[in-house]
Amino acid sequence: MATPLGDKIRSLRKRKGYTLDKLAEMAESSKSYIWELENKDPPRPSADKIAKIAIALDVTPDYLITDSVLVEDATDTAFFRKYRSMDPGTKDKIRRMLDLIGDDE
């Protein structure tokens, strides 16, 4: 019996076009463990495993384990986390790209 956690992992994995093997590799886990998370109700996974899976899927751990966070919010949060760790030159390039794209509204 799948759980909300398993449903989210499967949905995000498929949306990204990842196989079980690919996600397992990215999350430093095994294919069978990812399958189990998606399809069964295993014992509570460790915070470390959830964090690695969230990073691989470009969402926050909060999105995976709670019902109240929207995927768009989780994706934005993951983007800003990456952005904050970028060097100033890369941040400047991203800001200039956004200026070129403009506002669609």
Backbone as a chain_set.jsonl record, in Angstrom:
{"seq": "MATPLGDKIRSLRKRKGYTLDKLAEMAESSKSYIWELENKDPPRPSADKIAKIAIALDVTPDYLITDSVLVEDATDTAFFRKYRSMDPGTKDKIRRMLDLIGDDE", "coords": {"N": [[0.844, -1.176, 0.0], [0.73, 2.096, -0.996], [1.999, 5.2, 0.254], [1.394, 8.701, 1.14], [3.959, 9.891, 1.01], [5.319, 8.054, -0.644], [3.762, 8.286, -2.965], [4.313, 10.938, -3.701], [7.092, 10.843, -4.166], [7.197, 9.0, -6.328], [5.646, 10.361, -8.261], [7.131, 12.766, -8.665], [9.56, 11.661, -9.479], [8.861, 10.392, -11.886], [7.956, 12.621, -13.315], [10.339, 13.956, -13.718], [11.538, 12.175, -15.335], [13.119, 10.143, -14.366], [14.437, 6.918, -13.758], [13.903, 4.209, -11.435], [16.43, 3.24, -10.808], [18.07, 5.444, -11.493], [17.197, 7.506, -9.711], [17.797, 6.232, -7.309], [20.576, 6.061, -7.486], [21.254, 8.807, -7.52], [20.349, 9.548, -5.014], [21.948, 8.151, -3.375], [21.207, 5.529, -2.625], [19.46, 2.368, -2.695], [17.908, 0.712, -5.481], [15.843, -0.979, -4.743], [15.15, 0.041, -2.249], [14.119, 2.602, -2.89], [11.955, 1.769, -4.452], [10.501, 0.451, -2.468], [9.854, 2.605, -0.779], [8.138, 3.966, -2.497], [6.054, 2.144, -2.928], [5.25, 0.686, -0.676], [4.575, 0.654, 2.872], [6.96, 1.422, 4.515], [9.139, 1.223, 7.459], [9.725, 4.302, 9.184], [11.585, 6.422, 7.146], [15.012, 7.571, 7.275], [16.052, 10.914, 8.159], [18.24, 11.725, 6.713], [18.099, 10.139, 4.374], [15.647, 11.05, 3.298], [16.344, 13.728, 2.853], [18.357, 13.459, 0.884], [16.905, 12.302, -1.212], [15.059, 14.337, -1.666], [16.76, 16.413, -2.555], [17.685, 15.265, -4.93], [15.33, 15.279, -6.353], [14.765, 17.922, -6.588], [13.217, 19.303, -4.655], [12.027, 20.301, -1.402], [12.778, 18.663, 1.729], [10.616, 19.034, 3.456], [8.437, 19.24, 1.699], [8.215, 16.593, 0.831], [7.51, 15.198, 3.155], [5.292, 16.402, 4.332], [1.816, 17.358, 4.113], [1.031, 19.861, 3.43], [2.609, 21.562, 1.842], [2.979, 23.05, -1.275], [3.983, 21.795, -4.484], [5.075, 23.689, -6.22], [5.947, 25.663, -4.444], [7.877, 24.187, -3.098], [9.681, 23.653, -5.149], [10.515, 26.246, -5.788], [11.709, 26.94, -3.344], [13.819, 25.099, -3.3], [15.225, 26.042, -5.548], [15.979, 28.625, -4.652], [17.595, 27.907, -2.538], [19.751, 26.746, -3.887], [20.524, 28.998, -5.347], [21.342, 30.792, -3.335], [23.763, 29.66, -2.609], [25.433, 30.117, -4.696], [28.227, 31.637, -6.465], [29.008, 35.195, -6.483], [29.309, 36.163, -9.169], [27.904, 34.302, -10.767], [25.345, 34.622, -9.718], [24.877, 37.248, -10.581], [24.789, 36.867, -13.364], [22.459, 35.329, -13.58], [20.538, 37.149, -12.656], [20.734, 39.066, -14.706], [19.872, 37.517, -16.882], [17.2, 37.12, -16.142], [16.301, 39.746, -16.338], [16.486, 40.075, -19.104], [14.594, 38.22, -19.989], [12.272, 39.292, -18.965], [9.103, 40.45, -17.66], [6.191, 38.646, -17.833], [3.707, 39.607, -17.297]], "CA": [[0.0, 0.0, 0.0], [1.525, 3.315, -1.113], [1.753, 6.273, 1.221], [1.564, 10.019, 0.509], [5.38, 10.06, 0.717], [5.616, 7.241, -1.816], [3.093, 8.88, -4.128], [5.059, 12.146, -4.09], [8.377, 10.434, -4.741], [6.935, 8.406, -7.639], [5.18, 11.41, -9.173], [8.259, 13.641, -8.996], [10.548, 10.872, -10.22], [8.364, 10.219, -13.251], [7.92, 13.939, -13.949], [11.714, 14.263, -14.114], [11.993, 11.157, -16.272], [14.101, 9.289, -13.71], [14.114, 5.532, -13.434], [14.206, 3.877, -10.036], [17.89, 3.151, -10.709], [18.653, 6.789, -11.538], [16.924, 8.18, -8.45], [18.56, 5.543, -6.262], [21.972, 6.488, -7.621], [21.36, 10.211, -7.126], [20.05, 9.656, -3.584], [22.863, 7.261, -2.662], [20.374, 4.501, -2.035], [19.3, 1.233, -3.595], [16.678, 0.698, -6.271], [14.801, -1.653, -3.968], [14.714, 0.942, -1.175], [13.256, 3.607, -3.5], [10.721, 1.067, -4.799], [9.778, 0.209, -1.228], [9.277, 3.879, -0.349], [7.048, 4.315, -3.41], [4.988, 1.155, -3.03], [4.88, 0.056, 0.589], [4.571, 1.528, 4.038], [8.122, 0.945, 5.276], [9.419, 1.989, 8.667], [10.045, 5.703, 8.918], [12.925, 6.604, 6.565], [15.843, 8.515, 8.005], [16.075, 12.287, 7.658], [19.302, 11.78, 5.715], [17.57, 9.575, 3.123], [14.64, 11.982, 2.784], [17.054, 14.911, 2.357], [19.031, 13.105, -0.371], [15.872, 12.113, -2.228], [14.522, 15.674, -1.961], [17.748, 17.123, -3.377], [17.68, 14.64, -6.257], [14.071, 15.621, -7.024], [14.651, 19.386, -6.583], [12.195, 19.798, -3.745], [12.502, 20.32, -0.024], [12.316, 17.526, 2.528], [9.283, 19.358, 3.966], [7.43, 18.889, 0.696], [8.029, 15.14, 0.791], [6.951, 14.595, 4.372], [4.074, 17.053, 4.81], [0.719, 17.459, 3.161], [0.605, 21.247, 3.231], [3.498, 22.333, 0.988], [2.729, 22.857, -2.698], [5.199, 21.45, -5.222], [5.666, 24.918, -6.745], [6.677, 26.269, -3.34], [9.046, 23.356, -2.82], [10.627, 23.864, -6.244], [11.079, 27.589, -5.58], [12.6, 26.877, -2.19], [15.035, 24.392, -3.727], [15.953, 26.954, -6.418], [16.595, 29.678, -3.851], [18.68, 27.286, -1.766], [20.891, 26.665, -4.814], [20.922, 30.361, -5.693], [22.084, 31.381, -2.206], [25.115, 29.101, -2.499], [26.202, 30.441, -5.905], [29.174, 32.749, -6.337], [28.392, 36.457, -6.916], [29.288, 36.287, -10.625], [26.812, 33.483, -11.284], [24.103, 35.298, -9.327], [24.718, 38.399, -11.46], [24.359, 36.361, -14.67], [21.056, 34.913, -13.471], [19.731, 38.369, -12.579], [20.708, 39.669, -16.044], [19.007, 36.678, -17.708], [15.818, 37.427, -15.786], [15.995, 41.057, -16.926], [16.273, 39.875, -20.545], [13.338, 37.484, -20.167], [11.212, 40.247, -18.685], [7.927, 40.049, -16.907], [5.116, 38.301, -18.762], [2.434, 40.223, -16.899]], "C": [[0.894, 1.246, 0.0], [1.094, 4.325, -0.057], [1.828, 7.605, 0.494], [3.027, 10.303, 0.145], [5.74, 9.299, -0.558], [4.995, 7.797, -3.085], [3.844, 10.114, -4.622], [6.383, 11.783, -4.751], [8.167, 9.892, -6.151], [6.544, 9.482, -8.655], [6.32, 12.326, -9.61], [9.305, 12.91, -9.829], [10.117, 10.73, -11.675], [8.332, 11.546, -13.998], [9.308, 14.336, -14.445], [12.27, 13.247, -15.107], [13.06, 10.241, -15.688], [13.572, 7.868, -13.563], [14.351, 5.333, -11.946], [15.718, 3.832, -9.836], [18.529, 4.531, -10.634], [18.424, 7.521, -10.222], [17.72, 7.549, -7.313], [20.021, 5.974, -6.295], [22.15, 7.921, -7.122], [21.176, 10.397, -5.622], [20.938, 8.756, -2.73], [22.098, 6.187, -1.893], [20.323, 3.317, -2.988], [17.967, 1.352, -4.328], [15.544, 0.082, -5.45], [14.282, -0.763, -2.828], [13.774, 2.014, -1.725], [11.914, 2.974, -3.873], [9.865, 0.851, -3.56], [9.126, 1.488, -0.714], [8.062, 4.242, -1.203], [5.84, 3.401, -3.281], [4.53, 0.508, -1.734], [4.83, 1.103, 1.686], [5.719, 1.079, 4.941], [8.262, 1.709, 6.591], [9.863, 3.397, 8.279], [11.457, 5.851, 8.35], [13.707, 7.67, 7.337], [15.773, 9.901, 7.369], [17.129, 12.437, 6.57], [18.81, 11.26, 4.369], [16.549, 10.516, 2.49], [15.324, 13.209, 2.187], [17.724, 14.617, 1.015], [18.031, 12.907, -1.511], [15.299, 13.469, -2.638], [15.478, 16.458, -2.849], [17.731, 16.576, -4.798], [16.434, 15.035, -7.056], [13.817, 17.126, -7.074], [13.452, 19.904, -5.799], [12.798, 19.833, -2.345], [12.056, 19.039, 0.687], [10.908, 17.774, 3.088], [8.187, 18.983, 2.982], [7.156, 17.384, 0.711], [7.276, 14.609, 2.001], [5.691, 15.264, 4.906], [3.029, 17.109, 3.714], [0.449, 18.899, 2.737], [1.469, 22.062, 2.276], [3.201, 22.017, -0.475], [4.029, 22.577, -3.428], [5.86, 22.706, -5.789], [6.485, 25.61, -5.663], [7.954, 25.498, -3.04], [10.109, 23.545, -3.899], [11.29, 25.23, -6.113], [12.066, 27.59, -4.423], [13.906, 26.188, -2.556], [15.879, 25.284, -4.63], [16.674, 28.02, -5.594], [17.726, 29.138, -2.979], [19.923, 27.181, -2.639], [21.433, 28.055, -5.122], [21.769, 30.983, -4.581], [23.516, 30.867, -2.121], [25.99, 29.413, -3.717], [27.169, 31.592, -5.644], [28.52, 34.014, -6.905], [28.319, 36.624, -8.433], [28.144, 35.51, -11.259], [25.466, 34.107, -10.936], [23.831, 36.482, -10.251], [24.235, 37.961, -12.842], [22.881, 35.968, -14.644], [20.147, 36.139, -13.415], [19.627, 39.038, -13.946], [19.825, 38.854, -16.99], [17.538, 36.969, -17.413], [15.391, 38.773, -16.338], [15.715, 40.918, -18.412], [14.948, 39.175, -20.832], [12.155, 38.418, -19.956], [10.078, 39.637, -17.914], [6.791, 39.811, -17.89], [3.8, 39.008, -18.437], [2.279, 41.611, -17.43]], "O": [[1.718, 1.422, 0.898], [-0.029, 4.292, 0.446], [2.276, 7.652, -0.652], [3.304, 10.885, -0.903], [6.392, 9.845, -1.448], [5.614, 7.786, -4.149], [3.993, 10.31, -5.828], [6.748, 12.354, -5.778], [8.882, 10.283, -7.075], [7.055, 9.502, -9.774], [6.457, 12.626, -10.796], [9.867, 13.471, -10.77], [10.92, 10.927, -12.587], [8.645, 11.594, -15.188], [9.433, 14.984, -15.484], [13.354, 13.442, -15.656], [13.825, 9.627, -16.433], [12.393, 7.659, -13.277], [14.932, 6.19, -11.281], [16.233, 4.319, -8.829], [19.42, 4.767, -9.818], [19.36, 8.099, -9.67], [18.253, 8.253, -6.456], [20.627, 6.221, -5.252], [23.091, 8.211, -6.383], [21.773, 11.293, -5.025], [20.722, 8.61, -1.527], [22.306, 5.969, -0.7], [21.06, 3.273, -3.973], [17.032, 2.0, -3.858], [14.416, 0.576, -5.47], [13.1, -0.818, -2.489], [12.749, 2.311, -1.112], [10.86, 3.566, -3.64], [8.65, 1.045, -3.596], [7.98, 1.465, -0.265], [7.073, 4.766, -0.69], [4.711, 3.84, -3.502], [3.497, -0.161, -1.718], [5.023, 2.293, 1.439], [5.506, 0.451, 5.978], [7.588, 2.716, 6.809], [10.321, 3.628, 7.16], [12.426, 5.451, 8.996], [13.125, 8.552, 7.967], [15.469, 10.036, 6.184], [16.936, 13.189, 5.614], [19.075, 11.873, 3.335], [16.583, 10.751, 1.282], [14.922, 13.68, 1.123], [17.665, 15.442, 0.104], [18.292, 13.306, -2.645], [15.078, 13.719, -3.823], [15.043, 17.104, -3.803], [17.759, 17.342, -5.761], [16.477, 15.116, -8.284], [12.768, 17.56, -7.551], [12.763, 20.827, -6.232], [13.945, 19.437, -2.142], [11.074, 18.411, 0.291], [10.104, 16.847, 3.185], [7.138, 18.472, 3.373], [6.007, 16.955, 0.615], [6.489, 13.67, 1.88], [5.076, 14.751, 5.841], [3.332, 16.928, 2.534], [-0.29, 19.13, 1.78], [1.083, 23.177, 1.927], [3.174, 20.851, -0.868], [5.079, 23.078, -3.025], [7.088, 22.78, -5.836], [7.587, 26.09, -5.927], [8.994, 26.095, -2.76], [11.301, 23.591, -3.596], [12.5, 25.354, -6.307], [13.142, 28.18, -4.521], [14.981, 26.643, -2.165], [17.104, 25.299, -4.513], [17.855, 28.285, -5.82], [18.702, 29.841, -2.716], [21.027, 27.491, -2.19], [22.645, 28.267, -5.154], [22.787, 31.622, -4.849], [24.392, 31.566, -1.613], [27.155, 29.018, -3.762], [26.971, 32.405, -4.74], [27.592, 33.927, -7.709], [27.342, 37.182, -8.933], [27.491, 36.0, -12.18], [24.552, 34.121, -11.76], [22.691, 36.701, -10.661], [23.368, 38.608, -13.428], [22.144, 36.249, -15.589], [19.099, 36.161, -14.06], [18.558, 39.525, -14.316], [19.107, 39.425, -17.811], [16.724, 37.054, -18.332], [14.246, 38.935, -16.762], [14.809, 41.567, -18.934], [14.264, 39.501, -21.803], [11.16, 38.348, -20.677], [10.097, 38.457, -17.562], [6.47, 40.687, -18.694], [2.877, 38.994, -19.252], [1.262, 42.257, -17.18]]}, "num_chains": 1, "name": "protein.A"}
